Amino acid sequence: MEYSIRNCERTDLSQLVVLCQKHAEFEKAEFVPEGKATSLEKAIFAENPKLYCLVVATKETIIGYVSYTIDYSTWDAAEFIHMDCLFLEEQARSFGIGAILIGKLQQIGREKNCINIQWQTPQFNERAIKFYHRIGGKGKDKVRFTLNL
């Protein structure tokens, strides 16, 4: 499979929203696509971005993405990368692309003096959990809560 990994571009936003919707469906979560491209554009392409995004691109389209933020840990008194999303289309899985994306985040984190990368995945996503264990990730038993505003 021929692909490249690069920073998300404005022209990717409509396809990124489609991938976000597929990701949400996979995780059995609600997703409303309206207005997302505009909001993502503001977050990713701001002078001080709130969100960073790498895409996996073929000649025709994008087939995956990883998005992340730089956050601060009170307990560690240091910055870390929060990997918000990692998603690959089914046909792009099992080629080692996920590991390459994680490697890119590790490189970025080292360059930014972050102490680690943190992320979460649903308990039912056994394939992802096996992958994360295989690359050296360590799980923590916590329950994530959401309080709508």
Buried (B, 14 or more C-beta within 10 A) or exposed (E): EEBEBEEBBEEBBEBBBBBBBBBBEEBEEEEEEEEBBEBBBEBBBEEEEEBBBBBBBBEEEBBBBBBBBBEEBEEEEEBBBBBBBBBBBEEBBEEEBBEBBBEBBBEBBEEEEBEBBBBBBEEEBEEBBEBBEEEEBEEEEEEEEEEEE
